[in-house]
Each structure stands twice: as structure tokens, then as C-alpha cells.
Amino acid sequence: MGGSRDWGRTTAIIFSDIVSSTELLYSLGPERNEGVRRSHLADLRRALRDQGAAR
């Protein structure tokens, strides 16, 4: 178990979920549901970017 490693950065893996997504799909329909999904992902990207995260 040789020397130490200096990775120099932190890596995080983010998981997210839209609660009751199947029910949402059935109540909104596929097109409106896709809009909700895209908005959710855009909000996540924005929050990560605001914290200085890189893709």
C-alpha cells in the first residue's frame, strides 16, 4: 500500500428523484411530464453551477 495520493479535487455523485413520477406522467401526459423533467434537471444543473461544480 505505497505512498499517498494527492488527487487535488473532490468528486461528488448526485442522485435525484421526482416523487410520484409515474403518477405525474399519467396525470400530465408525456409532453407536459417531459417539461417537468427538463425543468428539474435544469434546476439541478443551475444549483451545481452556482456552487462552482464542473460537469
PDBQT receptor file of N, H, CA, C and O in Angstrom, charges set to zero:
ATOM      1  N   MET A   1       0.843  -1.158   0.000  1.00  0.00    +0.000 N 
ATOM      2  CA  MET A   1       0.000   0.000   0.000  1.00  0.00    +0.000 C 
ATOM      3  C   MET A   1       0.888   1.220   0.000  1.00  0.00    +0.000 C 
ATOM      4  O   MET A   1       0.944   1.926   1.007  1.00  0.00    +0.000 OA
ATOM      5  N   GLY A   2       1.558   1.489  -1.044  1.00  0.00    +0.000 N 
ATOM      6  H   GLY A   2       1.512   0.915  -1.862  1.00  0.00    +0.000 HD
ATOM      7  CA  GLY A   2       2.562   2.523  -1.235  1.00  0.00    +0.000 C 
ATOM      8  C   GLY A   2       2.232   3.884  -0.664  1.00  0.00    +0.000 C 
ATOM      9  O   GLY A   2       1.520   4.010   0.332  1.00  0.00    +0.000 OA
ATOM     10  N   GLY A   3       2.764   4.895  -1.316  1.00  0.00    +0.000 N 
ATOM     11  H   GLY A   3       3.343   4.793  -2.126  1.00  0.00    +0.000 HD
ATOM     12  CA  GLY A   3       2.648   6.272  -0.847  1.00  0.00    +0.000 C 
ATOM     13  C   GLY A   3       1.244   6.829  -0.951  1.00  0.00    +0.000 C 
ATOM     14  O   GLY A   3       0.323   6.187  -1.456  1.00  0.00    +0.000 OA
ATOM     15  N   SER A   4       1.118   8.032  -0.462  1.00  0.00    +0.000 N 
ATOM     16  H   SER A   4       1.866   8.554  -0.052  1.00  0.00    +0.000 HD
ATOM     17  CA  SER A   4      -0.193   8.690  -0.504  1.00  0.00    +0.000 C 
ATOM     18  C   SER A   4      -0.445   9.301  -1.877  1.00  0.00    +0.000 C 
ATOM     19  O   SER A   4       0.486   9.580  -2.632  1.00  0.00    +0.000 OA
ATOM     20  N   ARG A   5      -1.682   9.496  -2.172  1.00  0.00    +0.000 N 
ATOM     21  H   ARG A   5      -2.438   9.270  -1.558  1.00  0.00    +0.000 HD
ATOM     22  CA  ARG A   5      -2.079  10.131  -3.436  1.00  0.00    +0.000 C 
ATOM     23  C   ARG A   5      -2.690  11.482  -3.141  1.00  0.00    +0.000 C 
ATOM     24  O   ARG A   5      -3.474  11.629  -2.204  1.00  0.00    +0.000 OA
ATOM     25  N   ASP A   6      -2.333  12.459  -3.932  1.00  0.00    +0.000 N 
ATOM     26  H   ASP A   6      -1.696  12.340  -4.694  1.00  0.00    +0.000 HD
ATOM     27  CA  ASP A   6      -2.952  13.779  -3.823  1.00  0.00    +0.000 C 
ATOM     28  C   ASP A   6      -3.822  13.969  -5.052  1.00  0.00    +0.000 C 
ATOM     29  O   ASP A   6      -3.334  14.368  -6.109  1.00  0.00    +0.000 OA
ATOM     30  N   TRP A   7      -5.090  13.689  -4.916  1.00  0.00    +0.000 N 
ATOM     31  H   TRP A   7      -5.486  13.365  -4.057  1.00  0.00    +0.000 HD
ATOM     32  CA  TRP A   7      -5.999  13.777  -6.053  1.00  0.00    +0.000 C 
ATOM     33  C   TRP A   7      -6.264  15.223  -6.439  1.00  0.00    +0.000 C 
ATOM     34  O   TRP A   7      -6.506  15.502  -7.613  1.00  0.00    +0.000 OA
ATOM     35  N   GLY A   8      -6.226  16.136  -5.506  1.00  0.00    +0.000 N 
ATOM     36  H   GLY A   8      -6.030  15.909  -4.552  1.00  0.00    +0.000 HD
ATOM     37  CA  GLY A   8      -6.367  17.548  -5.831  1.00  0.00    +0.000 C 
ATOM     38  C   GLY A   8      -7.780  18.054  -6.045  1.00  0.00    +0.000 C 
ATOM     39  O   GLY A   8      -7.977  19.261  -6.181  1.00  0.00    +0.000 OA
ATOM     40  N   ARG A   9      -8.765  17.177  -6.080  1.00  0.00    +0.000 N 
ATOM     41  H   ARG A   9      -8.604  16.196  -5.970  1.00  0.00    +0.000 HD
ATOM     42  CA  ARG A   9     -10.136  17.636  -6.217  1.00  0.00    +0.000 C 
ATOM     43  C   ARG A   9     -11.092  16.648  -5.567  1.00  0.00    +0.000 C 
ATOM     44  O   ARG A   9     -10.754  15.501  -5.277  1.00  0.00    +0.000 OA
ATOM     45  N   THR A  10     -12.273  17.139  -5.359  1.00  0.00    +0.000 N 
ATOM     46  H   THR A  10     -12.547  18.071  -5.595  1.00  0.00    +0.000 HD
ATOM     47  CA  THR A  10     -13.328  16.322  -4.767  1.00  0.00    +0.000 C 
ATOM     48  C   THR A  10     -14.320  15.954  -5.856  1.00  0.00    +0.000 C 
ATOM     49  O   THR A  10     -14.659  16.775  -6.708  1.00  0.00    +0.000 OA
ATOM     50  N   THR A  11     -14.777  14.728  -5.819  1.00  0.00    +0.000 N 
ATOM     51  H   THR A  11     -14.502  14.061  -5.127  1.00  0.00    +0.000 HD
ATOM     52  CA  THR A  11     -15.789  14.275  -6.763  1.00  0.00    +0.000 C 
ATOM     53  C   THR A  11     -17.046  13.913  -5.987  1.00  0.00    +0.000 C 
ATOM     54  O   THR A  11     -16.985  13.231  -4.964  1.00  0.00    +0.000 OA
ATOM     55  N   ALA A  12     -18.165  14.369  -6.476  1.00  0.00    +0.000 N 
ATOM     56  H   ALA A  12     -18.215  14.923  -7.307  1.00  0.00    +0.000 HD
ATOM     57  CA  ALA A  12     -19.454  14.027  -5.863  1.00  0.00    +0.000 C 
ATOM     58  C   ALA A  12     -20.362  13.467  -6.945  1.00  0.00    +0.000 C 
ATOM     59  O   ALA A  12     -20.328  13.910  -8.093  1.00  0.00    +0.000 OA
ATOM     60  N   ILE A  13     -21.157  12.510  -6.575  1.00  0.00    +0.000 N 
ATOM     61  H   ILE A  13     -21.184  12.150  -5.642  1.00  0.00    +0.000 HD
ATOM     62  CA  ILE A  13     -22.155  11.950  -7.480  1.00  0.00    +0.000 C 
ATOM     63  C   ILE A  13     -23.516  12.320  -6.906  1.00  0.00    +0.000 C 
ATOM     64  O   ILE A  13     -23.815  12.035  -5.746  1.00  0.00    +0.000 OA
ATOM     65  N   ILE A  14     -24.329  12.955  -7.731  1.00  0.00    +0.000 N 
ATOM     66  H   ILE A  14     -24.086  13.186  -8.673  1.00  0.00    +0.000 HD
ATOM     67  CA  ILE A  14     -25.632  13.444  -7.288  1.00  0.00    +0.000 C 
ATOM     68  C   ILE A  14     -26.734  12.557  -7.875  1.00  0.00    +0.000 C 
ATOM     69  O   ILE A  14     -26.754  12.282  -9.075  1.00  0.00    +0.000 OA
ATOM     70  N   PHE A  15     -27.632  12.125  -7.023  1.00  0.00    +0.000 N 
ATOM     71  H   PHE A  15     -27.617  12.348  -6.049  1.00  0.00    +0.000 HD
ATOM     72  CA  PHE A  15     -28.816  11.391  -7.450  1.00  0.00    +0.000 C 
ATOM     73  C   PHE A  15     -30.032  12.245  -7.108  1.00  0.00    +0.000 C 
ATOM     74  O   PHE A  15     -30.063  12.902  -6.068  1.00  0.00    +0.000 OA
ATOM     75  N   SER A  16     -31.014  12.234  -7.971  1.00  0.00    +0.000 N 
ATOM     76  H   SER A  16     -30.989  11.700  -8.816  1.00  0.00    +0.000 HD
ATOM     77  CA  SER A  16     -32.249  12.955  -7.660  1.00  0.00    +0.000 C 
ATOM     78  C   SER A  16     -33.438  12.116  -8.109  1.00  0.00    +0.000 C 
ATOM     79  O   SER A  16     -33.310  11.198  -8.919  1.00  0.00    +0.000 OA
ATOM     80  N   ASP A  17     -34.578  12.453  -7.568  1.00  0.00    +0.000 N 
ATOM     81  H   ASP A  17     -34.683  13.199  -6.910  1.00  0.00    +0.000 HD
ATOM     82  CA  ASP A  17     -35.790  11.720  -7.894  1.00  0.00    +0.000 C 
ATOM     83  C   ASP A  17     -36.961  12.697  -7.875  1.00  0.00    +0.000 C 
ATOM     84  O   ASP A  17     -37.004  13.613  -7.054  1.00  0.00    +0.000 OA
ATOM     85  N   ILE A  18     -37.883  12.497  -8.762  1.00  0.00    +0.000 N 
ATOM     86  H   ILE A  18     -37.848  11.753  -9.429  1.00  0.00    +0.000 HD
ATOM     87  CA  ILE A  18     -39.136  13.241  -8.730  1.00  0.00    +0.000 C 
ATOM     88  C   ILE A  18     -40.158  12.308  -8.085  1.00  0.00    +0.000 C 
ATOM     89  O   ILE A  18     -40.495  11.262  -8.638  1.00  0.00    +0.000 OA
ATOM     90  N   VAL A  19     -40.640  12.697  -6.920  1.00  0.00    +0.000 N 
ATOM     91  H   VAL A  19     -40.366  13.547  -6.471  1.00  0.00    +0.000 HD
ATOM     92  CA  VAL A  19     -41.572  11.862  -6.166  1.00  0.00    +0.000 C 
ATOM     93  C   VAL A  19     -42.839  11.639  -6.984  1.00  0.00    +0.000 C 
ATOM     94  O   VAL A  19     -43.382  12.570  -7.578  1.00  0.00    +0.000 OA
ATOM     95  N   SER A  20     -43.296  10.402  -7.003  1.00  0.00    +0.000 N 
ATOM     96  H   SER A  20     -42.855   9.645  -6.520  1.00  0.00    +0.000 HD
ATOM     97  CA  SER A  20     -44.526  10.009  -7.716  1.00  0.00    +0.000 C 
ATOM     98  C   SER A  20     -44.442  10.324  -9.204  1.00  0.00    +0.000 C 
ATOM     99  O   SER A  20     -45.414  10.782  -9.805  1.00  0.00    +0.000 OA
ATOM    100  N   SER A  21     -43.281  10.078  -9.792  1.00  0.00    +0.000 N 
ATOM    101  H   SER A  21     -42.491   9.706  -9.304  1.00  0.00    +0.000 HD
ATOM    102  CA  SER A  21     -43.088  10.426 -11.205  1.00  0.00    +0.000 C 
ATOM    103  C   SER A  21     -44.013   9.650 -12.145  1.00  0.00    +0.000 C 
ATOM    104  O   SER A  21     -44.445  10.187 -13.165  1.00  0.00    +0.000 OA
ATOM    105  N   THR A  22     -44.318   8.403 -11.814  1.00  0.00    +0.000 N 
ATOM    106  H   THR A  22     -43.966   7.967 -10.986  1.00  0.00    +0.000 HD
ATOM    107  CA  THR A  22     -45.218   7.627 -12.677  1.00  0.00    +0.000 C 
ATOM    108  C   THR A  22     -46.624   8.216 -12.650  1.00  0.00    +0.000 C 
ATOM    109  O   THR A  22     -47.265   8.359 -13.691  1.00  0.00    +0.000 OA
ATOM    110  N   GLU A  23     -47.095   8.553 -11.459  1.00  0.00    +0.000 N 
ATOM    111  H   GLU A  23     -46.574   8.436 -10.613  1.00  0.00    +0.000 HD
ATOM    112  CA  GLU A  23     -48.415   9.170 -11.346  1.00  0.00    +0.000 C 
ATOM    113  C   GLU A  23     -48.437  10.521 -12.055  1.00  0.00    +0.000 C 
ATOM    114  O   GLU A  23     -49.427  10.885 -12.689  1.00  0.00    +0.000 OA
ATOM    115  N   LEU A  24     -47.340  11.255 -11.941  1.00  0.00    +0.000 N 
ATOM    116  H   LEU A  24     -46.535  10.959 -11.426  1.00  0.00    +0.000 HD
ATOM    117  CA  LEU A  24     -47.234  12.548 -12.614  1.00  0.00    +0.000 C 
ATOM    118  C   LEU A  24     -47.329  12.374 -14.131  1.00  0.00    +0.000 C 
ATOM    119  O   LEU A  24     -48.007  13.145 -14.810  1.00  0.00    +0.000 OA
ATOM    120  N   LEU A  25     -46.651  11.367 -14.650  1.00  0.00    +0.000 N 
ATOM    121  H   LEU A  25     -46.100  10.740 -14.098  1.00  0.00    +0.000 HD
ATOM    122  CA  LEU A  25     -46.704  11.085 -16.085  1.00  0.00    +0.000 C 
ATOM    123  C   LEU A  25     -48.143  10.839 -16.532  1.00  0.00    +0.000 C 
ATOM    124  O   LEU A  25     -48.588  11.392 -17.538  1.00  0.00    +0.000 OA
ATOM    125  N   TYR A  26     -48.865  10.011 -15.785  1.00  0.00    +0.000 N 
ATOM    126  H   TYR A  26     -48.503   9.562 -14.968  1.00  0.00    +0.000 HD
ATOM    127  CA  TYR A  26     -50.243   9.699 -16.169  1.00  0.00    +0.000 C 
ATOM    128  C   TYR A  26     -51.170  10.900 -16.030  1.00  0.00    +0.000 C 
ATOM    129  O   TYR A  26     -52.095  11.055 -16.827  1.00  0.00    +0.000 OA
ATOM    130  N   SER A  27     -50.939  11.749 -15.037  1.00  0.00    +0.000 N 
ATOM    131  H   SER A  27     -50.187  11.623 -14.390  1.00  0.00    +0.000 HD
ATOM    132  CA  SER A  27     -51.840  12.890 -14.856  1.00  0.00    +0.000 C 
ATOM    133  C   SER A  27     -51.529  14.040 -15.810  1.00  0.00    +0.000 C 
ATOM    134  O   SER A  27     -52.441  14.752 -16.230  1.00  0.00    +0.000 OA
ATOM    135  N   LEU A  28     -50.254  14.233 -16.161  1.00  0.00    +0.000 N 
ATOM    136  H   LEU A  28     -49.513  13.655 -15.820  1.00  0.00    +0.000 HD
ATOM    137  CA  LEU A  28     -49.881  15.347 -17.043  1.00  0.00    +0.000 C 
ATOM    138  C   LEU A  28     -49.840  14.966 -18.513  1.00  0.00    +0.000 C 
ATOM    139  O   LEU A  28     -50.060  15.805 -19.387  1.00  0.00    +0.000 OA
ATOM    140  N   GLY A  29     -49.558  13.706 -18.781  1.00  0.00    +0.000 N 
ATOM    141  H   GLY A  29     -49.379  13.025 -18.071  1.00  0.00    +0.000 HD
ATOM    142  CA  GLY A  29     -49.325  13.279 -20.154  1.00  0.00    +0.000 C 
ATOM    143  C   GLY A  29     -47.843  13.408 -20.473  1.00  0.00    +0.000 C 
ATOM    144  O   GLY A  29     -47.115  14.117 -19.779  1.00  0.00    +0.000 OA
ATOM    145  N   PRO A  30     -47.394  12.722 -21.522  1.00  0.00    +0.000 N 
ATOM    146  CA  PRO A  30     -45.959  12.657 -21.813  1.00  0.00    +0.000 C 
ATOM    147  C   PRO A  30     -45.301  13.998 -22.129  1.00  0.00    +0.000 C 
ATOM    148  O   PRO A  30     -44.174  14.243 -21.697  1.00  0.00    +0.000 OA
ATOM    149  N   GLU A  31     -45.970  14.858 -22.860  1.00  0.00    +0.000 N 
ATOM    150  H   GLU A  31     -46.885  14.660 -23.211  1.00  0.00    +0.000 HD
ATOM    151  CA  GLU A  31     -45.330  16.127 -23.249  1.00  0.00    +0.000 C 
ATOM    152  C   GLU A  31     -45.135  17.054 -22.055  1.00  0.00    +0.000 C 
ATOM    153  O   GLU A  31     -44.046  17.596 -21.861  1.00  0.00    +0.000 OA
ATOM    154  N   ARG A  32     -46.175  17.238 -21.259  1.00  0.00    +0.000 N 
ATOM    155  H   ARG A  32     -47.059  16.798 -21.416  1.00  0.00    +0.000 HD
ATOM    156  CA  ARG A  32     -46.044  18.113 -20.078  1.00  0.00    +0.000 C 
ATOM    157  C   ARG A  32     -45.110  17.496 -19.043  1.00  0.00    +0.000 C 
ATOM    158  O   ARG A  32     -44.365  18.211 -18.373  1.00  0.00    +0.000 OA
ATOM    159  N   ASN A  33     -45.147  16.172 -18.911  1.00  0.00    +0.000 N 
ATOM    160  H   ASN A  33     -45.753  15.591 -19.456  1.00  0.00    +0.000 HD
ATOM    161  CA  ASN A  33     -44.247  15.494 -17.979  1.00  0.00    +0.000 C 
ATOM    162  C   ASN A  33     -42.789  15.717 -18.385  1.00  0.00    +0.000 C 
ATOM    163  O   ASN A  33     -41.929  15.930 -17.531  1.00  0.00    +0.000 OA
ATOM    164  N   GLU A  34     -42.519  15.667 -19.670  1.00  0.00    +0.000 N 
ATOM    165  H   GLU A  34     -43.218  15.494 -20.364  1.00  0.00    +0.000 HD
ATOM    166  CA  GLU A  34     -41.153  15.912 -20.156  1.00  0.00    +0.000 C 
ATOM    167  C   GLU A  34     -40.704  17.323 -19.799  1.00  0.00    +0.000 C 
ATOM    168  O   GLU A  34     -39.538  17.538 -19.470  1.00  0.00    +0.000 OA
ATOM    169  N   GLY A  35     -41.614  18.278 -19.860  1.00  0.00    +0.000 N 
ATOM    170  H   GLY A  35     -42.562  18.103 -20.128  1.00  0.00    +0.000 HD
ATOM    171  CA  GLY A  35     -41.288  19.644 -19.459  1.00  0.00    +0.000 C 
ATOM    172  C   GLY A  35     -40.909  19.727 -17.985  1.00  0.00    +0.000 C 
ATOM    173  O   GLY A  35     -39.969  20.432 -17.618  1.00  0.00    +0.000 OA
ATOM    174  N   VAL A  36     -41.642  19.005 -17.143  1.00  0.00    +0.000 N 
ATOM    175  H   VAL A  36     -42.405  18.432 -17.441  1.00  0.00    +0.000 HD
ATOM    176  CA  VAL A  36     -41.329  18.970 -15.708  1.00  0.00    +0.000 C 
ATOM    177  C   VAL A  36     -39.954  18.348 -15.492  1.00  0.00    +0.000 C 
ATOM    178  O   VAL A  36     -39.152  18.858 -14.709  1.00  0.00    +0.000 OA
ATOM    179  N   ARG A  37     -39.683  17.247 -16.187  1.00  0.00    +0.000 N 
ATOM    180  H   ARG A  37     -40.334  16.832 -16.823  1.00  0.00    +0.000 HD
ATOM    181  CA  ARG A  37     -38.391  16.561 -16.052  1.00  0.00    +0.000 C 
ATOM    182  C   ARG A  37     -37.242  17.466 -16.481  1.00  0.00    +0.000 C 
ATOM    183  O   ARG A  37     -36.226  17.558 -15.793  1.00  0.00    +0.000 OA
ATOM    184  N   ARG A  38     -37.406  18.130 -17.615  1.00  0.00    +0.000 N 
ATOM    185  H   ARG A  38     -38.231  18.055 -18.175  1.00  0.00    +0.000 HD
ATOM    186  CA  ARG A  38     -36.354  19.033 -18.104  1.00  0.00    +0.000 C 
ATOM    187  C   ARG A  38     -36.134  20.210 -17.153  1.00  0.00    +0.000 C 
ATOM    188  O   ARG A  38     -35.000  20.631 -16.926  1.00  0.00    +0.000 OA
ATOM    189  N   SER A  39     -37.216  20.727 -16.607  1.00  0.00    +0.000 N 
ATOM    190  H   SER A  39     -38.137  20.385 -16.791  1.00  0.00    +0.000 HD
ATOM    191  CA  SER A  39     -37.106  21.824 -15.651  1.00  0.00    +0.000 C 
ATOM    192  C   SER A  39     -36.362  21.372 -14.392  1.00  0.00    +0.000 C 
ATOM    193  O   SER A  39     -35.523  22.102 -13.864  1.00  0.00    +0.000 OA
ATOM    194  N   HIS A  40     -36.670  20.184 -13.924  1.00  0.00    +0.000 N 
ATOM    195  H   HIS A  40     -37.352  19.591 -14.353  1.00  0.00    +0.000 HD
ATOM    196  CA  HIS A  40     -35.996  19.611 -12.751  1.00  0.00    +0.000 C 
ATOM    197  C   HIS A  40     -34.491  19.490 -13.007  1.00  0.00    +0.000 C 
ATOM    198  O   HIS A  40     -33.681  19.885 -12.168  1.00  0.00    +0.000 OA
ATOM    199  N   LEU A  41     -34.124  18.949 -14.156  1.00  0.00    +0.000 N 
ATOM    200  H   LEU A  41     -34.782  18.628 -14.837  1.00  0.00    +0.000 HD
ATOM    201  CA  LEU A  41     -32.704  18.792 -14.490  1.00  0.00    +0.000 C 
ATOM    202  C   LEU A  41     -32.012  20.146 -14.643  1.00  0.00    +0.000 C 
ATOM    203  O   LEU A  41     -30.864  20.304 -14.227  1.00  0.00    +0.000 OA
ATOM    204  N   ALA A  42     -32.693  21.113 -15.232  1.00  0.00    +0.000 N 
ATOM    205  H   ALA A  42     -33.625  20.985 -15.570  1.00  0.00    +0.000 HD
ATOM    206  CA  ALA A  42     -32.118  22.459 -15.374  1.00  0.00    +0.000 C 
ATOM    207  C   ALA A  42     -31.889  23.091 -14.005  1.00  0.00    +0.000 C 
ATOM    208  O   ALA A  42     -30.871  23.747 -13.787  1.00  0.00    +0.000 OA
ATOM    209  N   ASP A  43     -32.829  22.898 -13.084  1.00  0.00    +0.000 N 
ATOM    210  H   ASP A  43     -33.657  22.365 -13.262  1.00  0.00    +0.000 HD
ATOM    211  CA  ASP A  43     -32.662  23.416 -11.720  1.00  0.00    +0.000 C 
ATOM    212  C   ASP A  43     -31.449  22.784 -11.045  1.00  0.00    +0.000 C 
ATOM    213  O   ASP A  43     -30.683  23.473 -10.372  1.00  0.00    +0.000 OA
ATOM    214  N   LEU A  44     -31.274  21.475 -11.225  1.00  0.00    +0.000 N 
ATOM    215  H   LEU A  44     -31.897  20.916 -11.772  1.00  0.00    +0.000 HD
ATOM    216  CA  LEU A  44     -30.110  20.795 -10.650  1.00  0.00    +0.000 C 
ATOM    217  C   LEU A  44     -28.812  21.337 -11.230  1.00  0.00    +0.000 C 
ATOM    218  O   LEU A  44     -27.871  21.632 -10.492  1.00  0.00    +0.000 OA
ATOM    219  N   ARG A  45     -28.761  21.469 -12.557  1.00  0.00    +0.000 N 
ATOM    220  H   ARG A  45     -29.525  21.230 -13.156  1.00  0.00    +0.000 HD
ATOM    221  CA  ARG A  45     -27.548  21.995 -13.195  1.00  0.00    +0.000 C 
ATOM    222  C   ARG A  45     -27.222  23.396 -12.700  1.00  0.00    +0.000 C 
ATOM    223  O   ARG A  45     -26.065  23.717 -12.426  1.00  0.00    +0.000 OA
ATOM    224  N   ARG A  46     -28.260  24.229 -12.587  1.00  0.00    +0.000 N 
ATOM    225  H   ARG A  46     -29.199  23.968 -12.809  1.00  0.00    +0.000 HD
ATOM    226  CA  ARG A  46     -28.071  25.602 -12.121  1.00  0.00    +0.000 C 
ATOM    227  C   ARG A  46     -27.528  25.614 -10.689  1.00  0.00    +0.000 C 
ATOM    228  O   ARG A  46     -26.601  26.366 -10.384  1.00  0.00    +0.000 OA
ATOM    229  N   ALA A  47     -28.093  24.797  -9.821  1.00  0.00    +0.000 N 
ATOM    230  H   ALA A  47     -28.846  24.186 -10.068  1.00  0.00    +0.000 HD
ATOM    231  CA  ALA A  47     -27.643  24.744  -8.427  1.00  0.00    +0.000 C 
ATOM    232  C   ALA A  47     -26.193  24.282  -8.343  1.00  0.00    +0.000 C 
ATOM    233  O   ALA A  47     -25.409  24.830  -7.568  1.00  0.00    +0.000 OA
ATOM    234  N   LEU A  48     -25.836  23.287  -9.130  1.00  0.00    +0.000 N 
ATOM    235  H   LEU A  48     -26.473  22.841  -9.759  1.00  0.00    +0.000 HD
ATOM    236  CA  LEU A  48     -24.450  22.807  -9.135  1.00  0.00    +0.000 C 
ATOM    237  C   LEU A  48     -23.506  23.867  -9.686  1.00  0.00    +0.000 C 
ATOM    238  O   LEU A  48     -22.431  24.093  -9.130  1.00  0.00    +0.000 OA
ATOM    239  N   ARG A  49     -23.899  24.513 -10.767  1.00  0.00    +0.000 N 
ATOM    240  H   ARG A  49     -24.772  24.329 -11.219  1.00  0.00    +0.000 HD
ATOM    241  CA  ARG A  49     -23.069  25.562 -11.365  1.00  0.00    +0.000 C 
ATOM    242  C   ARG A  49     -22.868  26.712 -10.378  1.00  0.00    +0.000 C 
ATOM    243  O   ARG A  49     -21.767  27.252 -10.265  1.00  0.00    +0.000 OA
ATOM    244  N   ASP A  50     -23.934  27.083  -9.665  1.00  0.00    +0.000 N 
ATOM    245  H   ASP A  50     -24.827  26.644  -9.757  1.00  0.00    +0.000 HD
ATOM    246  CA  ASP A  50     -23.841  28.167  -8.683  1.00  0.00    +0.000 C 
ATOM    247  C   ASP A  50     -22.861  27.839  -7.559  1.00  0.00    +0.000 C 
ATOM    248  O   ASP A  50     -22.325  28.739  -6.912  1.00  0.00    +0.000 OA
ATOM    249  N   GLN A  51     -22.633  26.551  -7.333  1.00  0.00    +0.000 N 
ATOM    250  H   GLN A  51     -23.068  25.820  -7.859  1.00  0.00    +0.000 HD
ATOM    251  CA  GLN A  51     -21.689  26.124  -6.299  1.00  0.00    +0.000 C 
ATOM    252  C   GLN A  51     -20.290  25.865  -6.863  1.00  0.00    +0.000 C 
ATOM    253  O   GLN A  51     -19.403  25.396  -6.150  1.00  0.00    +0.000 OA
ATOM    254  N   GLY A  52     -20.103  26.175  -8.145  1.00  0.00    +0.000 N 
ATOM    255  H   GLY A  52     -20.824  26.557  -8.724  1.00  0.00    +0.000 HD
ATOM    256  CA  GLY A  52     -18.786  26.025  -8.759  1.00  0.00    +0.000 C 
ATOM    257  C   GLY A  52     -18.477  24.624  -9.249  1.00  0.00    +0.000 C 
ATOM    258  O   GLY A  52     -17.319  24.298  -9.511  1.00  0.00    +0.000 OA
ATOM    259  N   ALA A  53     -19.499  23.793  -9.376  1.00  0.00    +0.000 N 
ATOM    260  H   ALA A  53     -20.440  24.057  -9.163  1.00  0.00    +0.000 HD
ATOM    261  CA  ALA A  53     -19.280  22.421  -9.828  1.00  0.00    +0.000 C 
ATOM    262  C   ALA A  53     -19.003  22.386 -11.326  1.00  0.00    +0.000 C 
ATOM    263  O   ALA A  53     -19.489  23.227 -12.082  1.00  0.00    +0.000 OA
ATOM    264  N   ALA A  54     -18.226  21.412 -11.736  1.00  0.00    +0.000 N 
ATOM    265  H   ALA A  54     -17.831  20.728 -11.122  1.00  0.00    +0.000 HD
ATOM    266  CA  ALA A  54     -17.948  21.186 -13.157  1.00  0.00    +0.000 C 
ATOM    267  C   ALA A  54     -18.609  19.883 -13.567  1.00  0.00    +0.000 C 
ATOM    268  O   ALA A  54     -18.812  18.992 -12.742  1.00  0.00    +0.000 OA
ATOM    269  N   ARG A  55     -18.937  19.778 -14.818  1.00  0.00    +0.000 N 
ATOM    270  H   ARG A  55     -18.772  20.502 -15.488  1.00  0.00    +0.000 HD
ATOM    271  CA  ARG A  55     -19.553  18.544 -15.307  1.00  0.00    +0.000 C 
ATOM    272  C   ARG A  55     -18.560  17.443 -15.441  1.00  0.00    +0.000 C 
ATOM    273  O   ARG A  55     -18.917  16.335 -15.842  1.00  0.00    +0.000 OA
TER     274      ARG A  55
